[in-house]
């Protein structure tokens, strides 16, 4: 004989489903980090170094322009 689910049982089942989905999400994050984490961190570091080099080049060109202007006066 099939019985109807009560409101409390339905809430408990919904909470259980949410916990299962949270566990799956965390598992996927762990797997992505394991397989792609090194490459992601490498690319982030490479972009950071490129940005710093670009900032250095921009700053040196500004300093060169200022020094050139002072010499011409």
Backbone torsions as a table, in degrees:
resi	resn	phi	psi	omega
1	UNK	NA	131.4	-177.7
2	UNK	-90.6	130.5	178.3
3	UNK	-107.1	151.5	177.8
4	UNK	-76.2	147.9	178.6
5	UNK	-80.5	133.9	177.7
6	UNK	-79.8	169.9	-178.7
7	UNK	-64.5	-39.2	178.9
8	UNK	-65.8	-40.7	178.3
9	UNK	-66.1	-37.5	178.7
10	UNK	-65.0	-42.0	178.6
11	UNK	-64.8	-41.5	179.6
12	UNK	-64.2	-41.6	178.6
13	UNK	-64.3	-40.5	177.6
14	UNK	-63.7	-41.5	177.4
15	UNK	-63.9	-39.9	177.8
16	UNK	-63.2	-42.5	177.7
17	UNK	-61.6	-41.1	178.2
18	UNK	-63.0	-40.4	177.6
19	UNK	-64.2	-40.0	178.1
20	UNK	-63.8	-44.1	179.0
21	UNK	-64.6	-39.2	177.0
22	UNK	-63.0	-42.9	177.5
23	UNK	-62.1	-41.6	177.6
24	UNK	-64.5	-41.0	179.1
25	UNK	-62.7	-45.4	179.0
26	UNK	-63.9	-40.2	177.6
27	UNK	-61.5	-42.5	178.6
28	UNK	-64.8	-41.3	178.4
29	UNK	-61.8	-40.8	179.7
30	UNK	-64.4	-43.4	-179.7
31	UNK	-66.1	-42.0	178.6
32	UNK	-62.0	-42.6	178.9
33	UNK	-64.2	-39.3	-178.3
34	UNK	-66.2	-42.3	-174.6
35	UNK	-87.5	-32.4	-173.6
36	UNK	-119.6	-1.7	-174.3
37	UNK	-60.8	-45.0	-179.0
38	UNK	-62.4	-42.7	-179.5
39	UNK	-66.4	-40.3	179.3
40	UNK	-63.5	-46.8	179.8
41	UNK	-64.6	-38.8	178.4
42	UNK	-61.8	-46.3	-179.0
43	UNK	-65.8	-38.0	177.4
44	UNK	-63.1	-44.2	180.0
45	UNK	-65.0	-40.7	178.9
46	UNK	-62.0	-43.9	177.9
47	UNK	-63.8	-38.1	178.6
48	UNK	-63.9	-44.2	179.2
49	UNK	-64.9	-42.4	178.4
50	UNK	-61.3	-41.2	179.3
51	UNK	-64.2	-41.4	178.6
52	UNK	-65.5	-41.1	177.9
53	UNK	-64.0	-41.2	178.6
54	UNK	-63.7	-43.2	177.6
55	UNK	-61.2	-41.0	179.1
56	UNK	-62.5	-43.0	179.9
57	UNK	-65.1	-41.2	179.8
58	UNK	-65.3	-45.0	-179.9
59	UNK	-63.2	-41.4	179.6
60	UNK	-66.9	-35.4	178.8
61	UNK	-68.6	-35.0	177.0
62	UNK	-65.4	-44.9	178.9
63	UNK	-62.6	-42.4	178.2
64	UNK	-60.5	-42.3	178.7
65	UNK	-63.3	-41.7	179.9
66	UNK	-64.5	-45.4	-179.9
67	UNK	-64.5	-39.0	178.7
68	UNK	-63.9	-41.3	178.2
69	UNK	-64.1	-40.1	-179.8
70	UNK	-68.0	-37.3	-179.9
71	UNK	-68.6	-33.1	-176.4
72	UNK	-76.9	-13.3	-179.8
73	UNK	-79.0	NA	NA
